[in-house]
Amino acid sequence: MQKYTAEQILEVMNKKGYKIFKDGSVNLIGIRAKDKTVNIFNDLLVVLRIKAEVVSISHYSITTDPGSFYLKTPLNPYGCAILKPGQYKRAWSIGKHKGLYTALVQVGNFTLIRDNNKDNMLDFDSKIEQTGTNFGINCHHAGEKDSDLIGKYSAGCQVFGFIEEWCSFINDMLVEKEKWGNYFTYTLLDEQDLLDLGVI
């Protein structure tokens, strides 16, 4: 996926009525690729800060989708979790992913789309949705080395494939925690949002 400018992303967020932090604290924005190829890291996580009209932006390669393993063998009887686009306020805090290592862990509400047909394709129109605080939709890395395929690394979490990018990101979030507190809002956009609104 191409990288988007802060201006493009902010225009979409403004048009959708989403909260934008302009005090220097972090805006975490996922962009789900228009390309729906399964099991690859083809989405973006954007870290955006704004203060006194000065904007800084970083882009990271992630997946916002579950991998093939859990699409075919979902953990939940209602189907595999796919995070629904939207803004989720105070949804994450610094904690331990599965008790193993430092990550952003779910503490607030997320809304999931449940893909229950086990056809190894991403079904965003299943009409089965659940909202709650205890799904374990975290932001974490895949393996200890770079990963090209998602596989078992995501059952619905937002996951980094490249370990160097992950280390840069989580170290930034640890600094953010010390300065602004241990709650992080996450906004998930579709790449199609940028196309539909005429931003690109």
ABEGO torsion letter per residue (X at the ends): XBBBBAAAAAAAAAAAGBBBBAAGBBBBBBBBBABABBGBBABBBBBBBBBGGBBBBBBBBBBABBBAAAAABBABAAEBBBBBBEBBBGABBBBBBGGABBBBBBABBBBBBBBAAGAGBBBAAAGBBBBBAAAGBBBBBBBABBBABAEAABAGBBBBABAAAAAAAAAAAAAAAAAAEABBBBBBBBAAAAAAAGAX
